[in-house]
Amino acid sequence: MPFTPFRMTLVAVALALAGCASQPGASQAQAQTAAPAPAAAPAAPAPATAQAGKPHVVVLATGGTIAGAGASAVNSATYTAAKVPVDKLLAGLPELGNIANVSGEQVFQIASESFTNKELLILARRVNELAKQPNVDGIVVTHGTDTLEETGFFLNLVVPTDKPIVVVGSMRPGTAISADGALNLLGAVATAASKDSAGKGVLVSMNDNIDSARDVSKLTNIKTNAFASQWGPLGMVVEGKTYWFRAPVKRHTKGSEFNIEQITDLPAVDIVYGYGNVPATAIDALGKAGVKAIVHAGTGNGSVADRIVPKLNELRQKGVVIVRSSRVPAGFVLRNAEQPDDKYDWVVAHDLNPQKARLLTAVALTKTQDTKQLQRIFWEY
């Protein structure tokens, strides 16, 4: 099977990076996060060959598998993430120029499991800066798939714009046979360039589907159809054209009460996982660590073991917010079912999974600690 130009570019880059790795100090910058954001917001990078009349889409690269490289073409699951820089990704896919004027910017070069609140805040600020620039029509964020849904949901909460923001990744590195990154990236740029994408919140374009970043989750770690929502996709992108079938009803982006310009830090919110024979060890440790909230990823309908309930209530009496979520990938947690949430002054996460509930709790706590308001926020977002 012959290599496409995209794969040939990535193979060449992977080989070059592998060769440089043997030299002292070579390619170390590839593993580092971006420097702190400058005082003045930089202008959007200009496309190399801008064409009049086409939308300008900025690709913000953060690393991940879509920028990964394996040792051979058969390595689809064994590879090194965050190796290929954004200029090489874009140069390897000249078809993007048929859709939009595309420019790229390397924000980070890391695997997404290493994302922290710091990276989330830096990325959201940069997305917000670009969204405010009149010469930018859409933004694509390339991202590792492990925490892609979390970053997408965070941007959905805090970036106040109607301009399309699309998060994209891949399940296979560009060096692999049947790599999915090139088509995913083309679909993401097409989605970001489409006027029909405006006002629909942050989107995730993967495997031809267009999902709401609020709803979508990674459901498998091997197959290319890894991302899905229990409520279904919003639309599809086929051969560079978007097709829409529904729109999100939850609050997001421009309709959100949260704004990245007003958020300097995120309070400590952590997750405790429920399972048979679960001890209170994690809850005790988090309480001593001074967390502001705990998301309990319970079984079934957010169930909490009888021996755990008193521990959570003890922390609640000390001011720690308790959010009852579920480890089950579909459905939603019913308030006052399984546990008397009103009596305990707990919050339920509705249909948000634990990792997204953590983010919404952290963002909401920058505004209020009132549990009635926090519950409202979970219903609305």
MOGI-V267565 format. One record per residue. SS is DSSP state (~ for helix, > for strand, _ for the rest). PHI is phi in whole degrees, -180 to 180 (none if undefined). NEAR is the number of other ideal C-beta (glycine too) atoms within 8 Angstrom. Layout:
ss-><SS SS>
phi-><PHI PHI>
near-><NEAR NEAR>
This chain:
ss-><_ _ _ _ ~ ~ ~ ~ ~ ~ ~ ~ ~ ~ ~ ~ ~ ~ ~ ~ _ _ _ _ _ _ _ ~ ~ ~ ~ _ _ _ _ _ _ _ _ _ _ _ _ _ _ _ _ _ _ _ _ _ _ _ _ > > > > > > > > _ ~ ~ ~ _ > _ _ _ _ _ _ _ _ _ _ > _ _ _ _ _ ~ ~ ~ ~ ~ ~ _ _ ~ ~ ~ ~ ~ _ _ > > > > > > > > > > _ ~ ~ ~ _ _ ~ ~ ~ ~ ~ ~ ~ ~ ~ ~ ~ ~ ~ ~ ~ _ _ _ _ _ _ > > > > > _ _ _ _ _ ~ ~ ~ ~ ~ ~ ~ ~ ~ ~ ~ _ _ _ _ _ > > > > > _ _ _ _ _ _ _ _ _ _ _ _ ~ ~ ~ ~ ~ ~ ~ ~ ~ ~ ~ ~ ~ _ ~ ~ ~ _ _ _ _ _ > > > > _ _ > > > > _ _ _ _ > > _ _ _ _ _ _ _ _ > > _ _ _ _ _ _ > > > > _ _ > > > > _ _ _ _ _ _ _ _ ~ ~ ~ _ _ _ _ ~ ~ ~ _ _ _ _ _ _ > > > > > _ _ _ _ _ _ _ ~ ~ ~ ~ ~ ~ ~ ~ ~ _ _ _ > > > > > > > _ _ _ > _ _ ~ ~ ~ ~ ~ ~ ~ ~ ~ ~ ~ ~ _ _ _ > > > > > > _ _ _ _ _ _ _ _ _ _ _ _ _ _ ~ ~ ~ ~ _ _ > > _ _ _ _ _ ~ ~ ~ ~ ~ ~ ~ ~ ~ ~ ~ ~ _ _ _ _ _ ~ ~ ~ ~ ~ ~ ~ ~ ~ ~ _>
phi-><none -72 -75 -75 -56 -63 -69 -62 -63 -67 -63 -61 -65 -61 -65 -64 -67 -64 -68 -69 -63 -80 -92 -57 79 -72 58 -65 -64 -65 -95 -98 -79 -68 -67 -54 -60 -68 -63 -100 -68 -70 -71 -63 -63 -78 -60 -62 -134 -69 -120 -60 91 -94 -66 -101 -114 -101 -99 -97 -97 -123 111 85 -65 -61 -109 -95 -148 -105 -73 -149 -70 -89 -84 -98 -121 -117 -167 -109 -78 56 -115 -93 -73 -63 -64 -73 -60 -72 -64 -79 -134 -62 -63 -59 -65 -77 -104 -158 -82 -113 -126 -126 -146 -90 -86 -137 -142 -139 -76 -71 -66 -94 -62 -126 -58 -59 -66 -59 -68 -61 -64 -62 -65 -69 -60 -64 -61 -68 -62 -82 -84 -64 -88 -110 -101 -162 -131 -116 -114 -85 -154 -66 -78 -60 -122 -57 -64 -71 -63 -60 -67 -62 -61 -62 -85 -121 -102 -86 -147 -95 -67 -63 -123 -126 -103 -144 -149 -149 -96 -130 -68 -64 -83 -87 -60 60 -61 -101 -64 -63 -68 -61 -67 -61 -64 -67 -65 -62 -67 -68 -83 -82 -64 -69 -83 -65 78 -100 81 -72 -116 -121 -111 -146 55 76 -89 -118 -113 -72 -62 -66 -91 -78 -143 -83 -110 -146 -108 -126 -81 -75 -93 -73 -104 -158 -123 -66 -95 89 -71 -79 -174 -139 -124 -130 51 81 -124 -92 -130 -115 -130 -159 -130 -72 -109 -77 -67 -162 37 -65 -90 -82 -85 -106 -143 -58 -69 -107 -113 -98 -158 -114 -66 -73 -130 -129 -114 -116 -97 -94 -165 -61 70 -64 -89 -94 -56 -66 -64 -61 -65 -68 -61 -68 -76 86 -65 -90 -157 -126 -96 -94 -85 -82 -81 51 -84 71 -64 -127 -60 -58 -78 -91 -54 -62 -67 -67 -66 -62 -69 -62 -66 -93 101 -77 -76 -112 -115 -97 -117 -136 -82 -71 -74 -140 91 -155 -84 -90 -69 65 -109 77 -136 -80 -60 -61 -64 -85 63 -97 -117 -107 -87 59 -98 -78 -71 -57 -69 -77 -62 -61 -68 -64 -61 -63 -65 -63 -68 -74 -111 -154 -116 -73 -66 -66 -68 -63 -67 -57 -62 -67 -67 -85 -108>
near-><3 3 8 7 9 12 14 10 12 17 12 8 13 13 8 8 13 8 7 9 8 6 6 3 4 8 8 7 6 10 8 8 8 9 2 5 6 6 2 4 5 6 5 12 8 6 9 5 6 9 7 4 3 10 9 15 17 15 17 15 15 17 14 19 14 16 16 16 14 14 5 6 10 6 12 12 6 6 14 7 13 14 11 12 11 12 7 11 19 11 8 14 12 7 8 12 10 5 13 15 12 14 13 13 12 9 10 13 14 15 10 17 7 6 12 6 8 7 12 13 12 14 15 13 11 12 14 14 10 12 12 6 9 3 5 13 10 19 16 15 16 17 16 18 13 9 11 16 14 12 16 16 14 12 16 15 12 14 13 9 10 6 10 14 16 17 17 16 16 18 10 13 17 19 15 13 7 7 15 11 15 13 8 15 17 13 15 14 17 14 16 17 13 11 4 6 13 8 5 10 12 16 17 16 14 12 9 7 11 15 15 16 15 13 10 12 10 10 7 7 4 6 6 9 7 14 15 11 10 9 5 5 10 12 11 9 13 7 3 10 8 12 8 9 6 7 6 11 3 8 7 14 12 8 5 13 4 12 8 12 6 6 12 2 6 11 9 9 13 10 11 11 9 13 6 3 4 9 5 9 6 9 13 9 8 11 13 6 7 6 11 9 15 16 15 15 11 15 8 8 10 14 10 13 8 5 7 13 11 7 12 15 10 9 12 13 6 7 6 11 14 15 16 15 17 16 9 7 6 4 8 6 15 8 8 7 7 9 12 6 12 7 5 12 8 12 13 14 18 8 7 10 10 14 10 13 14 12 12 15 15 13 14 12 14 10 8 7 7 6 10 6 10 16 11 8 10 15 7 7 11>
